[in-house]
Amino acid sequence: MAYRRFAWIGLGVVAYGLVLWGMRTVLPALALMWGLWSSASAPLPVGVETLSMAGGWAVDHWFSHTAPPGRPCVVVVHGLTPDGKDDPRLEDFARALAWSGLDAYVPHVPALAEFRFDPQVVPQMKRLFQEVEGRCPAWALVGISVGAGPALRALGSEPSWPRLRAVATVGAYADACRLMAVGLLGERLYGWDTASVRSAVRQALEGWGRTHGWSEETIRHQAERLWACQSVEEVSAWCRQTPPDFQAVLRELSPIAHVIRPWNVPTWILHSPADPAIPIEESRRLAQAWQSPTVRFVEVPVLTHVETDTPLGRAWWAWKSLWDATWGFYRALD
């Protein structure tokens, strides 16, 4: 009968191990999912402090008061939003991450908040990643919308990140010129209201030109040529004919031009098939460019652009892709 006793002991050890594994992976993933759903109506009990990192960027550090020390960290890079790190949607997401037991670092990126073309974002973001790598035993990156571009480029400027465990993008783009084309032509291509995009592109183009010695005539000429474009191909041709310094900026801010190979970090490229801001083809092209089995392209029907506005009552399969990605993300950090 001794073998039966040992068998029950063995089963007990396995069951206990599964419970611990579930607490470290499934439960935090569920916590994040619940936090994303509930945080808009009921702020979660976590702490936040604002740090100065990466040579002067303001970075919000979100943390749980009850999580054990030595927990993994997640860097969340915002997209084009005038609120920057203080965007309410971003705060909800960071709060949910902290509530689930992770430390979240959310930098305020002035160029993204001010809708500016600024290649200096990349080295400063690399410096931020290096500081986080020194603070945390393991870390992950989440790039939101346009912010995913310079974030991925910063990763690509370093041959390896020993403590990087996972990467995720939501509503990302692959090529800066195509992104600009889609924004400008969105009304014709997708029925979008592009007035704000055209204004932002004009502001960015004028600002770049004036700070880099373009004459007012050159700025006016380039803007007129750009507004006259009627297709993505024509905008791409315009990009190729701009002054070399501006072409260098577009290339610097295009993650598809700087993908790291080989790439062994678990990566999720999330995108909504009905994204009203950046077409899903951009993320699909980005995932294909990596040519890595660790990179997963995931269609997420419950997203709009970067928001989860879908009612909870929607069919389970609509949430499944987001759940699978969230669970995988946590397991990679475990």
ABEGO torsion letter per residue (X at the ends): XAAAAAAAAAAAAAAAAAAAAAAAAAAAAAAAAAAAAAAAABBBBBBBBBBBBGGGBBBBBBBBAABBBGBBBBBBBBBBBAAEAABAAAAAAAAAAAAAGBBBBBBBBAAAAAGBBBAAAAAAAAAAAAAAAAABABBBBBBBEAAAAAAAAAAAABABBAABABBBBBGBBABAAAAAAAAAAAAAAAGBBAAAAAAAAAAAAAAAAAAAGBBAAAAAAAAAAAAABABAAAAAAAAAABBAAAAAAAAAABAAAABBOBBABBBBBBBBAABAABBAAAAAAAAAAAGBAABBBBBBAABBAABBABBAABBAAAAAAAAAAAAAAAAAAX
